[in-house]
Amino acid sequence: MIAQSARLFSSDEAREGMMSFLQKRPAAWAQ
């Protein structure tokens, strides 16, 4: 479970989601 969570949260999409939240801006999701 921990390894799976780490893998999911290290993806580009997860990183963009977290950074956009922290920077209070809309996320630029990949299409």
Secondary structure, 3 states (H helix, E strand, C coil): CHHHHHHHHCCHHHHHHHHHHHCCCCCCCCC
